[in-house]
Amino acid sequence: MQLSTDTTQPVLNRLRRAQGQLAGVVRMLEEERDCEDVVTQLAAVSKALDRAGFALIASGLKECVVAGEDADADKLERVFLSLA
């Protein structure tokens, strides 16, 4: 299943933000910042990645339905559950 640029661009934006957050976590560790602050930022990175994955899957499912493609339900379920 190929996704359009309209679908992938918002996901790319989310991933770039998560990449910046992750760089911040690395910097915090290098600076020996407080553990609680590091874990809080790490949780934010994790949530950002989850949201990017869910957005990508939701958009992909929507495009499959709109395009009328015969989507393999088992395959779609496996991809979706890989984020769980």
Sequence and secondary structure as in RCSB ss.txt:
>XXXX:A:sequence
MQLSTDTTQPVLNRLRRAQGQLAGVVRMLEEERDCEDVVTQLAAVSKALDRAGFALIASGLKECVVAGEDADADK
LERVFLSLA
>XXXX:A:secstr
    HHHHHHHHHHHHHHHHHHHHHHHHHHTT  HHHHHHHHHHHHHHHHHHHHHHHHHHHHHHHHHT    HHH
HHHHHHTT 
